Amino acid sequence: MSKAVGIALGAVLVVMGAVFTVQGLGYLAGSPMTGVTLWAVIGPVVALVGLVLVVRSVRRR
């Protein structure tokens, strides 16, 4: 995986994780995911995976 692809994919995962978290907490309405605690737990995990991918991609030569 190239450096740019890793950074882009990681950034997308961070944004998705943030959206999942906000929806799970009930702050972003209009989805079946709204207010479901499961998404409030999955969201930070997805965001953390994305953050790790970004950091590893930036450090890659």
Secondary structure as UniProt FT lines:
FT   HELIX           3..24
FT   TURN            25..26
FT   TURN            32..35
FT   HELIX           37..59
//
